[in-house]
Amino acid sequence: MVEQFGSQTAIVTLKELGINCWAARRFVEGGSRCDRFMLCNYPERETCRAIDAEIAYLQEQRTKLLASAEKVGQTIKILENMLENRHVT
């Protein structure tokens, strides 16, 4: 038995809870992630947004890491130039 109260609230039985994911974060939005995603039996459900949220999160992390790696590379070049200049003078 599932009883829906508005768009954000539902009362479910223990049986229904065991059959479907009722974690609030399966409707993830705005940068949040479902902490049960890797253990979930229902990520393929149309109502689940955990896969989309995980992809978006990982893409954002990749972008941050690439930017960080570029900064490190620039710093290394600056330091190498400093070493070269030190040996010249």
C-alpha positions as CSV (number, residue, x, y, z in Angstrom):
1,M,0.0,0.0,0.0
2,V,1.4,3.4,-1.0
3,E,-0.4,6.5,0.0
4,Q,0.7,9.7,-1.7
5,F,0.4,13.1,0.1
6,G,1.3,15.8,-2.4
7,S,4.3,15.7,-4.7
8,Q,6.9,15.3,-2.0
9,T,5.4,12.9,0.6
10,A,4.4,9.3,0.5
11,I,3.5,6.7,3.2
12,V,4.6,3.2,2.3
13,T,4.4,-0.2,3.9
14,L,7.5,-2.2,4.9
15,K,6.9,-4.5,2.0
16,E,6.7,-1.6,-0.5
17,L,9.8,-0.1,1.1
18,G,11.7,-3.3,0.5
19,I,10.5,-3.5,-3.1
20,N,11.2,0.1,-4.2
21,C,13.6,2.8,-3.3
22,W,11.9,5.5,-1.3
23,A,15.1,7.4,-0.3
24,A,14.5,11.1,-0.8
25,R,17.8,11.4,-2.6
26,R,16.7,9.2,-5.5
27,F,15.2,12.5,-6.7
28,V,18.6,14.2,-6.5
29,E,18.9,17.7,-7.9
30,G,21.3,20.6,-7.6
31,G,24.6,18.8,-7.1
32,S,23.5,16.3,-4.5
33,R,24.3,12.6,-4.8
34,C,22.5,9.4,-3.6
35,D,24.8,7.7,-1.0
36,R,23.1,4.3,-1.7
37,F,23.6,4.5,-5.5
38,M,26.2,1.7,-5.7
39,L,24.2,-0.6,-3.5
40,C,20.8,0.2,-5.0
41,N,18.7,-2.4,-6.8
42,Y,16.6,0.2,-8.6
43,P,18.9,2.7,-10.4
44,E,17.3,1.9,-13.8
45,R,13.8,3.1,-12.7
46,E,12.6,6.1,-14.6
47,T,12.0,8.1,-11.4
48,C,15.5,7.6,-10.2
49,R,17.9,10.5,-10.9
50,A,20.9,8.9,-9.1
51,I,22.7,7.9,-12.3
52,D,22.3,11.4,-13.8
53,A,23.4,13.0,-10.6
54,E,26.5,10.7,-10.3
55,I,27.5,11.4,-13.9
56,A,27.1,15.2,-13.4
57,Y,29.1,15.0,-10.1
58,L,32.0,12.9,-11.8
59,Q,32.1,15.3,-14.7
60,E,32.4,18.3,-12.4
61,Q,35.2,16.5,-10.4
62,R,37.0,15.7,-13.6
63,T,36.9,19.4,-14.7
64,K,38.2,20.5,-11.3
65,L,41.0,17.9,-11.4
66,L,42.0,18.9,-14.9
67,A,42.1,22.6,-13.9
68,S,44.2,21.7,-10.8
69,A,46.6,19.6,-12.9
70,E,47.0,22.5,-15.3
71,K,47.9,24.9,-12.4
72,V,50.4,22.4,-11.1
73,G,52.0,22.1,-14.6
74,Q,52.3,25.9,-14.8
75,T,53.8,26.1,-11.3
76,I,56.4,23.4,-12.3
77,K,57.4,25.5,-15.4
78,I,57.8,28.6,-13.3
79,L,60.0,26.8,-10.8
80,E,62.1,25.2,-13.6
81,N,62.6,28.7,-15.1
82,M,63.7,29.9,-11.7
83,L,66.2,27.1,-11.5
84,E,67.6,27.9,-15.0
85,N,67.9,31.6,-14.2
86,R,69.7,30.7,-10.9
87,H,72.3,28.7,-12.7
88,V,72.9,31.4,-15.4
89,T,73.7,34.2,-12.9
